[in-house]
Amino acid sequence: MTDYSQKVRDLFEGQLREWALARDNYSRLDGVMVRTLSFPGYDISVQFNPGRITSSAAKVDAKSIGARPCFLCEKNRPGEQRGIPFGDDYIILINPFPIFRRHLTIVSQCHTPQRISGNFDTMLSLAQALPDYVIFYNGPQCGASAPDHLHFQAGNRGFLPIEKDVENPSLCRVVDEKDGTDLLLWSSYGRGILTLRGSGAEALTATFSRFHDRLALLEPDRPEPMLNILAYHDEERWTVHIIPRRVHRPQCYFAEGDNRILLSPGSVDLGGVFITPRGEDFDKISAEDVTNILNEVCLGEDELKILTQELL
């Protein structure tokens, strides 16, 4: 079996030595400011990261996407950027605009739309091959700044609060078991999340597919249901967090003046680290703002419980 962990370490070492943009942006993480907002039983971190302004403010409507070259296609990537093939269909790249100390983008070799259907098994394979990373998927209008090109991202383990919060029985508990896969639901966590745990990739994929198809019935006009997904692998078991959404961006994103908070939530934000690329938003965002954003963007816990009934 290929040792992707070592290959990725070598990739980072080489890219940070050879690629000034990436080296400078990773060095700037040392100066990133962080605040903690406390809620009953859990915390949300807020990070001031001006390097993420391009992603947070990205125009992802069809007209804007069609008018720009795809920055994930090989011919348009920076000349300094090198990668590691993952199987025949993907390449692992370091993300030059990081949130994590180790931040990867795993890109399809083909220019094909961002869709999780038919690609969830790849996400599990990545999580198993890179056990030191959380693999995450931002769907179209769910944080993906390149919804026209299939990709995943990955960040070093231990960064997202959801990793430890899932172990808190007052927040998350097993509600059923199917074919060796545990289904867990969350309560009093501010957002509806379905978590799957199991050691069988086929059973996990089948359970995910049933849930995906159920959500798709509610949004027949969309290319896929609005979803963020985070996955990681420990020893012989995967953990997969599935976070269905209502909308792309909260009302505060479009507000004017002092009421505006430029925050476009993706998997990282919904995993417990809110990224604010503007200093004024970092300074003023409150626990009440976070609650409102989660309520607007995510399905509620009670709604999700109803949707998962047929999986039980």
N, C-alpha and C positions, 0 to 999 in steps of 0.2 A: 504494500500500500504506500502511495506517495505521502511523504511527510510534508504536508502543506504548511504546518506551523513553522517549521524551519525555513521553508522557502519564503514565507511571508516575512519572517524576521530578516532574512537576507535582502529581500526586496526593499524593506524600509531602510535598512542600512545604506544600500546603494543609492536609492532615490534621494534620501536626505543629504547624501554626500554630493550628488551630481546635479540636483535640481534646486536652484536657488529659491524659486517661488514656494515650493513645498517646504523646504528647510525653514524659510522665514516664517511661514504661516504656522508651522508646528512649534517654532520657538515662541511665537506670540501667545500660545496657550498658557505660557507661564504667567502672563499678565491678565488673563481672563478673570473677571470678578464674578463671585458667586454669592447669592443670598439664599437663605432657607426659609420657606413659608411652612408653618406647622399646621396640621389638621389633626383631628382626633384619630390617633392610631397610625398616622403616616406623615411624611414630609414631601413637599415638592421643592426641588431646587430650581433657582432661576439663574441663568448664566448670561452675562453680557459678553457677546461675541460678535464684534463688528464685522468680522470676516465672513459672516453668514448672511450679510445683507442681500447679496445677489440671489441666493436661494430663497430667502424669505419673501422677497419682493418680486420673484419671477412671475412673468406673464405666461400663463399656461393655457390660454384659450387657443382654439384651433388656428385662428388667423396668425397669432403671434408665433406659435410653434412652427407653422408652415413657412414663416418669413425668415427664420434663422437656421443656420446649419446645425445639425445635431452634434452637440459637443461630446457625445459618447461614441460616435462612430470613429473608427480608427483613423480615417483620413483627416478628421478635424481635431484630433487630440493633440496636445502639445508635443513637440518633437522630443522633449526630455522624458516624457512619460513612458515607462516600461511596465510590463505586467507579466503575470504567471498564468499560463493556460490552466483552466479547470475543466477537465474533460475535453470534449471536442467543441463545445458550444459556448463556453464562457471564458473570460479573462479577468483575473484579479488585479486591480489597480489600487494604488494608494490614493486617497481623496486629498487633493491639494488644498481644500478649504475645510479643515477638520473641526469637529466638535470634540471627538475623543482623542486621547493621546495616540491611539492606534485606530485609524479610521480608513476603511476600505470601501471601494465600490466594485461590485462584481457585475460585469457587463456582458450581455449577450453579444456574440460575434456577428449576429445578424440584426439589422435595423428592423425591429418588429415591435408592435405596441406593448406598453406596460400592462401585462395581464398575469394574474396569479393562477388562473385555471390552466391546468396542464403543466404548471411549473412549480407547484408546491413541493413535489418530491425533490427538486433541485435545492430548494431552501433547506430541507432536512439533510440532504447530502452535504451542503456547505456547513451546516451547524456541526455535523459529525466530524468533518474534515478539519474544522477550525474551532476546537473546544474552548479556546481562550477568548472567543468572540461571541457576541450576540449578533445574529443575522436579522436584518429587518427589511420589510417591504412596505414602501409607501405607494398606495394605489394612485391611479389618475385622480387628480383633484383631492388628494389625501396627503400632500407633501412632496410628491414626485415633481422635481423641476424639469425632468425629461420624460414626460408621459408617452412620448413617441418611441422610446427605446427601452426595451426590457432590461431591468437591472435590479440588483439587490444592493444593500449596504451592510457593513459590519463594523462594530465598535468593540473595544476591549471590555471584557467582563468586569463587573464590579462598579460600573459607572451609573447604571440606571437603578433607581430605587425599587422598581417593580421586581427586580431579581430577589431582593430580600423580603419584600412585602408579601410575595406569594407564599412564603413560609409561615406567615402569621395567621393562625386559625381564626382569629377574630375578623380578618379581612377576606379570607379566601378559604373555601372548603370544597371537598369532593362531594358532588351530588349524585354521581352515577359512574358505572364502569361498563364499558362495552368492548369486547374483544381485546382485553388487555390494555385499553386506553381509559384513563381516568378523565372525567369531565369535572371541571371545577368552575364555580361561579363566585363572584366577588360581591361583597356588601359593604356599604358605608365607605366606598372608595372614590366616589365622585364621578365614576364613568363605568359603563357596562363593559365587562370583559369576559370572554369565554376562554378558559385556559384548558389545554389538552396536555396530558402527560402519558407517555408510554414508551415502550421499547420496540414496538413494531412499526416500521415505516409505512407498510401497506395499510394497517389499521388506522393509523393517524391520518393518512391521506384520504382514506375512505370517509372517516368522520368529518374531516375538514370539507370534503367535497359535498357531503350532504348539507352541512351548514351553509356553505357558499351558495348552493343551489336554492336553499330556502330563502336566503337574503335576496337572491337575484329575482325571485318572484315579486318582491316588494318594489323593485326598481327596474322594471322591464325595459325602460328606455335608455338605461345606462349601459355602456359596454361591459361593465362589471360592477358588482356592489361596492359601495365605498368602504374600504377596509384599510387598517394598518395591522401588520403582523410582526411579532418578534419571536425568534426561536433560538434556542441554545441546547447544547448537549452535555450532559454530565454522566460520566461512566457509561452505563448502558441505556440511558433514558433521555428522551427529548422533552423539553418543555416548550409549548407554543402558546403565546398570548394573542388572541384574535380580538381586535377592537373595531366593531362596526361604527360607522359615522352617519351623521345626518347631513352635514354641510362641509364645504371645503375650508372656508375661513369664517371666523366669528365677526360679529357686527363691529367690534372695536377696531378691526383691521381697516374698515372703510370709514370710520368716524373722522371728524375733522378737529383740528386744534388740539386742546389738552385732552380730549376724550379719545384720541387715537392711540392705540397700542399696536405697533406693527409686529404682529406675531402670527405666523402661519403654521399651525400645529401639524407635525408629522409624528412618526413612530417614537422619536426620541422624547418629544414633549409629552405624548400620552403615556410614555414609560416613566415619566416623573421628573424630567429635566426640561424646563421651559427655556427656549433660546430667544433672547432679545438682542437683535443687532444694533438697536439704538440705545444710547445711554439714558435718555429721558424715560424710556419705557422700563428699563431695568430699575431705575430709581423709584418709579411710582407704582409699578404693578403690585397689587395687593392680593391677599387670600380670597377676598370677595371677587376680584377680577378673574382669578384662576377658576373659581367655582363657576362663574358665569360662562367663561370660555368652554369649560368641559361640558356644561349643560347644553350649550348651543351646538357644539361640534359632535359630541358622542351620543349614542343611544343611552338611555337610562338603564339602571340595573334591573328594574322591574320589567321594562320592555324586553330586555335581552332574555330574561328568565322565561318569558312567554314564548319567545322565538325558539328557545332551545328545548322546549317541552317534547317535541317530536324526536329529538335525539336521545331522550332518556328512556 
